[in-house]
Amino acid sequence: MKIFEEIGNAKTIAISGHLDPDGDAIGASVGLLLFLKKALHDVRIDVLSGNVKDSLKRYMPNVNDICFDGISDVEKYDVFIMLDTADDRLGNATEYYNNAVKKINIDHHESNSGCGDVSYIKPDVSSTSELIYDIIEDSVLPDGRKGSELIDEDIARALYIGIITDTGVFKYSNTSERTMQVGGRLMTYLKTIEPGTLIDNIFYAKSYIQNQILGRALLESMLFRDGTCIVSVLDEKTMDFYHVDGKDTDGIVSQLMLTEGVKIAIFLHEIKPMTYKVSLRSDGSVNVAAIASFYGGGGHDRAAGCTINAPYHDIINNISDSIDIQLAGKQENK
């Protein structure tokens, strides 16, 4: 993507990730913001975001430039750039997307079928932050400079945070040789904060309450399908008891997936009566993105999510049926 050709002579630009932004959504947004601010003068550029967990705020550069309520005083942006999402998960930024003169969609999720005026979707790339790095590296500024000349420590930190969170610190199957190369290049810019410090405090560190809710989820978990599937459910009452929200459940489904013999992990937490946020993980034997997409969600073949309004036992039964259908289809195709 030639980002400056797509932006043209825009004087106002909005950047937004998805609802409940993770490290990749906010890292890509901030990385692109800082790059465009260095490249373009006399252009207003806003990041419209949902709130993020404290560790991301602590280590993400330029957090004071982010509108965490997703609200702006600009009624109509010349360009709206959505990152790491389609247009159905923009939250408060939706109206600015709808009103924008031009809409650009940059994402790496296979479930994103494309929306807006320009779509740049690369499912084989580890993260949207890696995509933004590639866009920067391949770009030529209006004054003739190469985009790579503008990368500094703040841009590198934002993109590095995005990559480590979406790849599980270069562990998940979406990590490619290119991902490792990009991560290595970004590390060369990190002088103020060690990469290990970012990894420990953003990916691994948990508060006491987060560890408690993780322990509760593990205690409440159940194996089924001869021990190849695991599920855990936290209802609204339990979430209220521990005074936690959805951000405090980050990593629970990945921890469930580490159970010996498990091929598919399912984690549900209730966000309002009979409405559950569902997180799915797979070892590749089942495409969980296809399951999530059926319920209006999305993601990757090994990591996906959705929100479903139904009793939790019905949700589990329906997902189990979807797993059976996929596995049966694979058997037939052998």
C-alpha positions in Angstrom: 0.0 0.0 0.0 1.3 3.5 -0.9 -0.1 5.3 2.1 0.6 8.8 1.0 -1.1 8.3 -2.3 -4.2 7.0 -0.5 -4.2 9.9 2.0 -3.7 12.5 -0.7 -4.2 16.1 0.4 -6.2 15.2 3.5 -6.2 17.8 6.3 -7.9 15.6 8.9 -7.2 12.0 9.5 -8.8 9.6 12.1 -7.2 6.3 13.1 -9.1 3.7 15.0 -8.8 0.1 16.0 -11.4 -2.3 17.3 -13.6 -2.3 20.4 -11.6 -3.3 23.6 -8.3 -2.7 21.8 -5.5 -5.1 22.4 -1.8 -4.4 22.1 -1.8 -4.9 18.4 -4.7 -2.5 17.7 -3.4 0.3 19.9 0.3 -0.4 18.9 -0.5 -0.2 15.2 -2.6 2.9 15.7 0.0 4.8 17.7 2.8 3.7 15.4 1.0 5.0 12.4 0.0 8.2 14.2 3.6 9.0 15.1 4.8 8.2 11.6 2.2 10.3 9.9 2.8 13.2 12.3 6.5 13.2 11.4 5.8 12.9 7.7 2.9 15.4 7.3 2.7 18.9 8.5 -0.4 21.0 9.1 -2.5 17.8 9.2 -4.7 17.0 12.2 -4.4 13.3 13.0 -6.4 11.7 15.8 -6.5 8.2 17.3 -10.0 7.3 18.4 -9.8 4.3 20.7 -11.6 2.4 23.4 -9.9 2.1 26.7 -6.9 -0.2 27.1 -5.3 -2.0 30.1 -3.0 -0.1 32.4 0.2 -1.8 31.3 -0.4 -0.7 27.7 -1.0 2.9 28.9 2.2 2.7 31.0 4.5 1.6 28.1 2.8 2.9 25.0 4.3 6.2 23.8 2.1 9.3 23.3 -0.9 8.0 25.2 -1.9 11.5 25.9 -2.6 11.9 22.1 -5.2 9.1 22.2 -9.0 9.8 22.6 -9.8 6.8 24.8 -13.5 7.6 24.7 -13.5 7.4 20.9 -15.0 10.9 20.7 -13.7 13.8 18.6 -14.8 17.4 17.9 -14.2 16.8 14.2 -17.5 16.1 12.5 -16.2 14.9 9.2 -12.7 13.6 8.6 -11.1 13.6 5.2 -9.7 10.1 5.8 -10.6 7.4 8.3 -8.1 4.6 8.7 -9.4 1.5 10.5 -6.8 -0.9 11.8 -7.0 -4.5 13.0 -10.8 -4.6 12.4 -13.7 -4.3 10.0 -16.3 -1.5 10.3 -18.6 -3.4 12.6 -16.4 -3.2 15.7 -15.4 0.5 15.8 -17.5 1.4 18.8 -17.9 5.2 19.4 -15.7 5.8 16.3 -18.4 4.4 14.0 -20.1 7.7 13.3 -16.7 9.3 12.2 -16.1 6.3 9.9 -19.6 6.7 8.4 -19.1 10.5 7.8 -15.5 10.3 6.5 -14.8 11.3 2.9 -12.5 8.3 2.4 -12.2 5.1 4.3 -9.1 2.9 4.5 -9.1 -0.6 6.0 -5.8 -2.2 7.1 -6.0 -5.6 8.7 -4.5 -9.1 9.0 -7.6 -11.0 10.0 -8.8 -13.6 7.5 -12.4 -13.0 8.7 -12.2 -9.4 7.4 -13.8 -9.5 4.0 -12.9 -5.9 3.2 -14.8 -2.7 3.7 -14.3 1.0 3.0 -13.0 2.5 -0.2 -9.5 0.9 0.1 -8.8 -2.5 1.7 -5.3 -3.8 2.5 -5.8 -7.2 4.2 -2.9 -9.6 4.6 -3.9 -12.7 6.6 -0.5 -14.3 6.3 1.1 -11.4 8.3 1.4 -11.8 12.1 -0.2 -8.6 13.2 -1.5 -5.2 12.0 1.6 -3.7 13.6 3.8 -5.7 11.3 1.7 -4.6 8.4 2.2 -0.9 9.5 6.0 -1.5 9.7 5.9 -2.8 6.1 3.8 0.1 4.9 6.3 2.6 6.6 9.3 0.8 5.2 7.9 0.7 1.6 6.6 4.3 1.6 8.1 7.4 0.0 7.3 10.7 1.6 6.0 13.7 -0.5 9.4 15.3 -0.1 11.2 12.2 -1.5 12.5 10.7 1.8 12.1 7.1 2.5 9.6 6.2 5.2 12.1 4.0 7.0 14.2 7.2 7.7 11.4 8.4 10.1 11.3 5.3 12.3 12.5 6.3 15.8 12.3 4.7 19.3 8.7 5.7 19.9 7.4 4.3 16.6 9.5 1.2 17.1 8.2 0.7 20.7 4.5 1.0 19.7 4.9 -1.5 16.8 7.1 -3.9 18.9 4.4 -4.0 21.6 1.8 -4.7 19.0 3.8 -7.6 17.5 4.7 -9.2 20.8 1.1 -9.2 22.0 -0.4 -10.7 18.8 2.3 -13.3 18.4 2.5 -14.4 22.1 6.1 -13.1 22.1 6.9 -14.7 18.8 5.5 -18.1 19.9 2.2 -18.4 18.0 1.8 -20.0 14.6 1.3 -16.6 12.9 5.0 -15.8 13.6 7.0 -16.0 10.3 10.6 -15.5 9.4 9.6 -12.0 8.3 8.0 -11.3 11.7 11.3 -12.2 13.4 13.2 -9.9 11.1 10.9 -7.0 11.8 11.0 -7.6 15.5 14.8 -7.7 15.3 14.9 -4.4 13.4 12.6 -2.7 15.9 14.7 -3.9 18.8 17.6 -1.9 17.5 15.7 1.3 18.2 14.8 0.4 21.8 17.4 2.3 23.8 15.3 3.6 26.8 13.4 0.5 27.6 14.7 -3.1 27.2 12.6 -5.4 25.0 12.6 -7.9 28.0 11.0 -5.2 30.2 8.2 -4.6 27.7 7.6 -8.4 27.3 7.5 -9.0 31.1 5.3 -6.1 32.0 2.9 -6.1 29.0 2.6 -9.8 28.1 3.3 -11.7 31.3 2.7 -9.5 34.4 -0.7 -9.8 36.1 -2.2 -8.0 39.1 -3.1 -10.0 42.1 -6.8 -9.8 41.1 -6.0 -11.0 37.6 -4.2 -14.0 39.0 -7.2 -14.7 41.3 -9.6 -14.6 38.4 -7.2 -16.8 36.3 -7.1 -19.3 39.2 -10.9 -19.3 39.4 -11.2 -19.9 35.7 -8.8 -22.8 35.9 -10.7 -24.3 38.9 -14.0 -24.0 37.0 -12.7 -25.5 33.8 -14.0 -28.8 32.4 -12.6 -31.2 29.8 -14.8 -32.8 27.2 -14.4 -34.7 23.9 -12.1 -37.3 25.6 -9.9 -34.5 27.0 -9.2 -32.8 23.7 -11.4 -29.8 24.5 -11.5 -27.6 27.6 -14.0 -24.9 28.5 -14.3 -22.4 31.4 -17.1 -20.0 32.1 -17.2 -16.9 34.4 -20.6 -15.5 35.0 -21.4 -11.8 35.7 -21.8 -12.4 39.4 -18.2 -13.8 39.7 -16.8 -11.0 37.6 -18.5 -8.5 39.9 -17.3 -10.3 43.0 -13.6 -9.9 42.0 -14.3 -6.4 40.6 -12.8 -7.3 37.2 -13.8 -6.6 33.6 -13.1 -8.2 30.3 -9.5 -6.8 30.1 -8.6 -8.7 33.3 -9.4 -12.0 31.6 -6.7 -11.5 28.9 -4.6 -14.6 28.6 -7.0 -17.0 30.3 -8.0 -18.9 27.1 -4.3 -19.2 26.2 -3.5 -20.7 29.6 -6.4 -23.2 29.2 -4.9 -24.1 25.8 -1.7 -25.2 27.6 -3.5 -28.1 29.3 -1.9 -31.4 28.2 -3.9 -33.2 25.5 -6.1 -30.2 24.7 -6.6 -29.2 21.1 -9.3 -26.6 21.5 -9.9 -24.2 24.3 -13.1 -22.2 24.9 -13.4 -19.4 27.5 -16.6 -17.5 28.1 -17.2 -14.5 30.4 -20.6 -12.9 30.9 -20.7 -9.2 30.0 -24.4 -8.8 30.8 -27.2 -11.2 31.6 -27.1 -14.1 29.2 -24.6 -12.4 26.9 -21.1 -13.9 26.8 -17.8 -12.9 25.2 -16.4 -16.1 23.8 -12.7 -16.6 23.2 -11.5 -19.6 21.1 -8.1 -21.2 20.6 -7.1 -24.2 18.5 -4.0 -26.2 17.7 -5.0 -26.1 14.0 -7.2 -29.1 14.0 -10.2 -26.9 13.9 -10.6 -23.4 12.3 -12.0 -21.4 15.1 -12.3 -18.3 12.9 -15.0 -20.1 10.9 -16.9 -20.8 14.1 -16.6 -17.2 15.4 -17.6 -15.8 12.1 -20.9 -17.8 12.2 -21.8 -15.8 15.4 -20.7 -12.5 14.0 -17.2 -12.5 15.3 -13.9 -13.2 13.6 -10.2 -13.8 14.0 -7.7 -16.4 12.8 -7.9 -20.1 12.2 -6.2 -20.7 15.6 -7.4 -17.7 17.6 -10.8 -16.1 17.3 -13.7 -14.6 19.3 -17.3 -13.5 19.2 -20.1 -12.4 21.4 -23.2 -14.6 21.8 -26.5 -13.9 23.5 -27.7 -17.3 24.9 -27.4 -19.5 28.0 -23.8 -20.6 28.3 -24.6 -24.3 28.1 -26.3 -23.7 24.8 -23.3 -21.8 23.5 -20.9 -24.6 24.5 -23.2 -27.3 22.9 -23.5 -25.3 19.7 -19.7 -24.7 19.5 -19.2 -28.4 20.2 -21.5 -29.3 17.3 -19.5 -26.9 15.0 -16.3 -28.6 16.1 -17.8 -32.0 15.3 -19.0 -30.8 11.8 -15.5 -29.6 10.9 -13.8 -32.7 12.1 -16.3 -34.9 10.3 -15.7 -33.0 7.1 -12.0 -33.5 7.4 -12.5 -37.2 7.9 -14.6 -37.4 4.7 -12.0 -35.5 2.7 -9.2 -37.9 3.7 
